[in-house]
Structures are given as structure tokens and as C-alpha cells.
Amino acid sequence: PIEEEGRLNDPVLLENFIERVFAYYRLKTLLKQNPSAKEIIDFHTSYKLILMAHSPVNYKRTGQLISKVGKSLNADFLNEYISLFMKTLSFKATPKKHTNVLLHIMGYFKKSLEKEDKQECLNLIEQYRLGYVPIIVPITLLKHHLRRHPEKWLLQQVYFNPYPEELMLRNKI
């Protein structure tokens, strides 16, 4: 990932850049281990919400591509996947797209949360969409509910922790 230094003063662009750096590192680390098709699929699955937040169109394209992986991996497939994966992450994740992802996450809790808890989440997601609170606020509440009501698919999503929390990048977007 490459970004002009001056553009990194924008908190959204900085967060996007750091997210891409960690995603690229994780992908390259996996590829060095000569992964199986299942491991590539698992990696892709763990990034689904992040891909959705960056580009719903390319989220679908990466899904279509990964569905063709079969049992054997070849260099052409891996190069195409890496290119599309990183291109997808280069799109700006906007509040509108993040809101879509947060509401998608809420769908996993439709049976497990009480009405008041659902409403609290929806209110915070709306406050984020309107720019009143940073994205970390609804994400923190959703992570709390995920600990109380574990959902296997959500637990494996990198979206909740795309980079070390100590960077606190989501506090500003």
C-alpha cells in the first residue's frame, strides 16, 4: 500500500492506509505458508465485512472469484485474488457503507438481543451515520453484545479488530 504523506493527515485516509497495511501483511504471511484452498477461503471469509465496507460491488466480485478456487491454487488465481482484494480495500469506507455493515452485523443479533438493546445499537449506528459519534462507539457496543451472544461467523471477522486497538484510529472517524 502506498499513500502520499500529506494525505495521511486525514483520519479517514490514515485509517484506510493502516488497515490496508495490516491486511496486506496478513495476506502475504498466509501466502508464504503455501496455503490450501480452504485456508484462502477462510482468510477471505474473515475479511468479508471489511470488503463490504470498502466496496459492495467488489465485495461481490471477490466472493465470485473465491468461489472458483476449487481444491488447487495456482499463481494466476492468487495474483488475481491479491489484486482484487487490495483494490477493494483501496476504496474509501464511507459512513454510509460502514452503516450498511453495522446494520448487517445487527442482523446476527435479531433473536438474541432484547428490544431495548437492539434499539440502543440502532440509535448509536444512526448517530454514527449522522456524524455525531465516531465509528468506535457502535462497534464497541456490538463487540460487547458479541461477547455476550457469540456468533461464530462474526467472531472470525477482522472488521472488529483490523489493526492493534492501541492505534485508536477509529476514535477519529
DACOR-V836200 format. One line per field, one symbol per residue. psi: psi as a letter, one per 30 degrees, with the letter a starting at -180 (. if undefined). Layout:
psi: ???
This chain:
psi: kkkkeefffjeeeeeeeeeeeeeeeeeeeeffgilleeeeeeeeefgeeeeefejeefeeeeeeeffgeafkkleeeeeeeeeeeeeeffkkjleeeeeeeeeeeeffgfffkleeeeeeeeeeeeeeefgfllffeeeeeeeeeeeeikjeeefgkfefiflkfffhefff.
